[in-house]
Amino acid sequence: MTSAHEGARAALEIGTDPETANALATRTIRKAAGNLVRDLRVQTRSELVGSFRRVRVVVTGRMAPFGPVPIPIPLSATATAVQEIPRR
């Protein structure tokens, strides 16, 4: 969940278009989660709500197997970051 939030924050602060925001969120999450998550999928949605910009990041994947019985554990996390747009 923390890496999903970091991805949303990075996409909000630096991402200027949907493709850049998604690439930033994906890179940030991969860096934070390391080899713990396999089959990582990141979906990013950005929208204007009044005077706020909101970025929502949905992360899905599987936890890397560990221990004597490698059972795949599905993971899913959603994070939202909001930034007020200054009035001109």
C-alpha positions in Angstrom: 0.0 0.0 0.0 2.8 2.4 0.8 4.4 1.9 -2.6 1.0 2.6 -4.3 0.7 5.9 -2.3 4.3 6.8 -3.3 3.4 6.2 -6.9 0.3 8.4 -6.7 2.2 11.2 -5.0 5.0 11.0 -7.7 2.4 11.0 -10.5 0.7 14.0 -9.0 3.8 16.1 -8.3 5.7 15.3 -11.5 3.4 13.8 -14.0 2.1 16.3 -16.5 0.2 13.9 -18.8 -1.5 10.5 -18.2 1.4 8.5 -19.9 4.1 10.3 -17.8 2.0 9.9 -14.6 1.6 6.2 -15.2 5.3 5.7 -16.0 6.3 7.6 -12.9 3.9 5.7 -10.7 5.0 2.3 -12.1 8.7 3.2 -11.7 8.2 4.4 -8.1 6.2 1.3 -7.2 8.8 -1.1 -8.7 11.6 0.7 -6.9 9.7 0.6 -3.5 8.4 -3.0 -3.8 11.6 -4.4 -5.3 11.4 -8.2 -6.0 8.5 -8.7 -3.6 5.8 -8.3 -6.3 5.4 -10.3 -9.5 3.1 -9.6 -12.5 2.8 -6.0 -11.4 0.1 -3.9 -13.1 -0.3 -0.3 -12.4 -3.3 1.8 -13.6 -3.3 5.5 -13.1 -6.2 7.9 -13.4 -6.0 11.7 -13.2 -8.9 14.1 -13.0 -9.8 17.6 -12.1 -12.4 18.0 -9.4 -13.2 21.7 -8.8 -9.9 23.3 -7.9 -8.2 20.0 -7.1 -6.2 17.6 -9.2 -6.7 14.0 -8.1 -4.5 11.0 -9.1 -5.7 7.5 -8.3 -3.4 4.6 -8.6 -4.5 0.9 -8.6 -1.8 -1.7 -8.2 -2.3 -5.4 -8.7 0.1 -8.3 -8.7 1.2 -11.4 -6.8 3.5 -11.6 -3.8 6.8 -13.4 -4.7 6.7 -16.9 -3.3 8.6 -17.6 -0.1 8.9 -20.4 2.5 8.6 -24.1 2.0 5.2 -24.0 0.2 5.3 -21.3 -2.6 1.6 -20.3 -2.7 0.9 -17.3 -4.9 -0.8 -14.5 -2.9 -2.7 -12.0 -5.0 -2.2 -8.3 -4.0 -4.3 -5.3 -4.7 -3.9 -1.7 -3.4 -5.5 1.6 -4.3 -4.1 5.0 -3.4 -5.2 8.5 -4.1 -3.3 11.8 -3.9 -4.9 15.2 -4.2 -3.3 18.6 -4.9 -5.0 22.0 -4.9 -4.5 24.0 -8.1 -3.6 27.6 -7.3 -6.0 30.2 -8.7 -4.5 32.7 -11.1 
